[in-house]
Amino acid sequence: MSYATVLITHVVNDAVIEGFIPALLKFRHAPDSQLIIITDDKDAHMDALIAMPLGAQISILECDVFNPLAIIDTLNNHHILPNLVFSNSDHLQAATAIVADFFHLPSKDWRHCLVFKDKYLMRTQLQSAHLYQAGYQLLNAKDLHLDTCAIDNLAISFPLVAKPKQGVASMDVQLCMDKDELIDYCQNFWQSKTIPILVESYVAGRLMTLETLGDGERLVAVGGFEVTLTEPPHFVELDAVWNTPLCVQYRERCLAILQDIGVGLGVCHSEFIITPTGEIHLVEINYRSIGDGREFLLDDMAHYPWFDTIIRLHQGVSIAELEAEYGALTISTHARIHYIVAPQSGTICTAPSPFNKQMQQTTIIHQPLKQ
C-alpha cells in the first residue's frame, strides 16, 4: 500500500488547479507522497496540469466520480491508502464524504451533502425543522406529457420561481408570472434535460451570502456578500459587496440556521434572501468554497491562506487551533465586485487589457471574462 492525498474532481476549474492543488501539495503527509487526482475527465486535467511545478508528484486516475463505490474500488485496485480525501465540486460532496468515511478520515455527513445539493430535499428538511415558510413543489418531465393538469393544480400561487432541482447558482432560474410562462419554461428546459424542476413562491428581498468554515464540531462565519441582481425574470449578478451592514446584521441568525440543519466540516457558501420585514429565506447551500473567482478574492483579503486553511480543516485541525494561530477567522477587509454586462449579444472587439493596480491601501483588479 502507498499513502496519498486524494482530490476528487469532475470539471477543470481555476479554484482546483490554481488554489486547492497547490495547497494539497503543500500539506502532503510526507514530501515523497503523491497527490492522486481522481476524475472522469483525465485528458482535460492532464492538459491543465502539464505545466504545473511538481507535476511529476501528481497522478491522475479515471473512474465514475459520481459513484463512491467506483472511487473506493479504484483506490484499492491501485493499492492506495488515502490520508486525506477532498473535493470542491458541488456535485461530488456526497460521494467524497462516503469515500473519506470509508477510509476513516475526516468527512462531512454524506446525508447532509446529498440534501444540500438537492433543492427539493433541502426545502423539505428546512420545513420539517420549521425553518422554511415558502411554498414549493416538484415537477417532472412526464407531467407535461399528460396534460397541463399538474400546472393547473399547483399548490402555490403565481408569481413563482422555477429552477432545476439540482442546478447551480442562477443557471436556468426564471421568474414565471403565470401558467403560460411556466409551461414555456418547462418545455424549453426539458427539450435538452430531464432533470425535475422545483417551483417555489417568489420571495422579494435583498440577497446576501454567508461564507463559513467548520471543523465538524464548531462553525464560524467568515463574512458575506450583499449581491445586486438584474430585474426578473432572470437573476444575473451585477454587483457584490463584502460585509455590508445587512450582511453583518443578519450574520449570526443565518449562521444559526446553517448550524441547525447540519453544515459542519470545511468550507460552505450559502445564499439567503432578507425580506423587507426581516424574515430570512435560505435559497441554497453549496457545501464548498465560493466560486466565480471570489475564492481568490477571499484568499487576497484574508489574514490567513484561504485554500490552505480549508485543507487543514479536512486534515482534522480544529477551529480553535486556527484561531490560536491567526486570531478570529472573520475577514473584515472591504471589497466590491462589479460585473459589466453586455447590453446585447455579440463579440467584444475592444476592451481594456487585464490589470492590477495598487492605489494606497486599495487594490483594483480588472479581469475580462468573455469575448
Secondary structure, 3 states (H helix, E strand, C coil): CEEEEEEEECCCCHHHHHHHHHHHHHCCCCCCCEEEEEECCHHHHHHHHCCCCCHHHEEEEECCCCCHHHHHHHHHHCCEEEEEEECCCHHHHHHHHHHHHHCCCCCCCHHHHHHHHCHHHHHHHHHHCCCCCCCEEEECHHHHHHCCHHHHCCCCCCCEEEEECCCCCCCCCEEECCHHHHHHHHHHHCCCCCCCEEEEECCCCEEEEEEEEECCCCEEEEECEEEEECCCCCCCEEEEEECCHHHHHHHHHHHHHHHHCCCCCEEEEEEEEECCCCCEEEEEEECCCCCCCHHHHHHHHCCCCHHHHHHHHHCCCCHHHHHHHHCCCCCCCCCEEECCCCCCCCCCCCCCCCEEEEECCEEEEECCCCC
